[in-house]
């Protein structure tokens, strides 16, 4: 095991993780049972605007609570071409993701405080059996964007690119 993998394994074991959902502590996704209502994301319909460097705009669901971080795109059969989910964390941290109970392939994009891309995991496939691998950078990040698999390549995204993300405050 490389030092990088050891650090990532430690972060997962410590429970500092997320789902395509954030990877859950002890190898379990928090709230891993199927949602009661198909397509339901929970309270509110807040969306973040995400603008890629070439100018393309998409609307992303906002995951800004532990429940939404844990659920992510679990149990969804598809992600639309102009859809995404942005995970917003209250402070920078290690946020490895996994594909447990995630049915659609995704591109997962980790960003720092300035929304600069620090890591891209492209065409991440659904996990079909435990143990599910975790993905992510070996550095702290403040937000993560999940989009339909192939989006990062189609947009030419690279580490060092900056995304413009506008997250409305609750009540806006």
N, C-alpha and C positions, 0 to 999 in steps of 0.2 A: 504494500500500500504506500503510495507517495505521501509526502507531508501534506500536500494540498487535499488529498482524499481523506487523510486522517483528521484534518481540521474540519472539513465538511461533515464527516461522520460524527465528530464531537458535537457540532452545532445541531445536527439532527437529533442525536441522543439527548442533548440538553433541552430539546423542545423549542428551539429558537427558529422555527420553520413555518412554511406556508404551503398552500395548495395551489396546483393549477386548479390545484389548491395548494396552500402552504402545507408542507409535510408536517404531520402531527407528531406529538410526543409518543414514544413507545410504538412507533410504526403505525399509528391509527389516525385516520382523518377525523378531526373534530366534527361532529354532526355528520357522520358518514352515511346516515340513512337518507334515502331519497327524499327530496322536498315534497311537501304535501301537494303542492300545485305545480304542474309543469309550467316552466317558463317564469315562475315567480322568483323575484330576487329579494323580496322582503320589503321593508318600509321605504316608501318614496320612489320617485322615478328620476332622481338626480343623475345627471350624466356629465362627464368631463369632456371637454373638447380637446382632441389630440391632433396637433398639426405636425406632420412629418417634414423633414428638411426640404423636400421637393414641392411642398405646398399642399399635399393631400390632407384633407380633414376627415376625421372619423369621430363618432361619439362613443364614449366608453362608459360602461357601468362603473360605479365607484364602490370599491371594497375598502371600507375604512373602519371596520369593527372586527374584533376577533372572530365572530361568527361568519361574517362575509369573507374574511381572509381564509378561513378554514374551508368554506364551501366553494369559493372560486367558480370554476366552470364545471364542477362535478355534475354528472347526470345529464348534461346537455348533449344532444345528438349532433349539433352543428353550431358553428360560429359564422355569422354572416360576413361578407366581404368588407362591409363598412362598420363592423362592430368590434368591440374590444372591452377589456376590463382593466382598470387601473387600480392597483393596490397601493394605498397611501398609508404610510406608517408614521406614527407620531415623532419618532426619532430614528436616526440611522441605525441599522443593525444588520446582522447576517440573516438573510431570508431565503434559504433554499426552498425550491418548489418540487413537487412530484406530480405524477399524473394518475394517482389512485382515483378510481371512479370517474375519471375524465374520459369522455367517449370520443371527443374530436381532437385531432392533432392540432398543436398550437406552436406558435413562436412565442417565446418568453423573453422579455427584454428588461434587464435590470438597470436602474439609473441612480445617480447620486443626487445630492441636494439641488444641483443646478439643472437637473433633468438631462444630464449628459450620460449617454449609454456607456456602461462599464462592462456589460456582458450580454451576449445574445445566445440563446439556446434555440436553434432553428429546427422546425419540423419535428418537435418533440411528440413522440407517439404515445397513445394511451397505454397505461400499464395493465397488462392482462393477468398478472399473478404476483403475489407477494413473494419476496420483498420487492417493493417498487424502488427504482433508483431515484435519488434526489439530484437536482440540478441547481447551479447557481455559482456566483463568483465567490472568491475567498477574500472578499472585502465588504465593508458595510455599504448598504444602499438605503435610500429613502423611499423609493417607489419602484414598482414593477408593472409592466404593461404586458398583457396577454392579448394576442391577436390570432386570427386564422393562420394556420401553417402556410408558409410561402410569402406572407406579407413582408417580412423583413428583407427577403431577397428581391421581391418586386419593387420595393422602395429604395433598394440599394443601401440599407442601413448598415452602419459599421460602428464598432467601438469608437467613441470620441464624438460621434454625431450628437447633436442636442435636439430634443423634442420640445415643442411648446405645448404645455398641458395646462389647461384652465379648469380648475376644480371649483365649482360653486360651493359656497358655504351652506350648511343646513339652513333652510328657511328662505334661500334665494329663489 
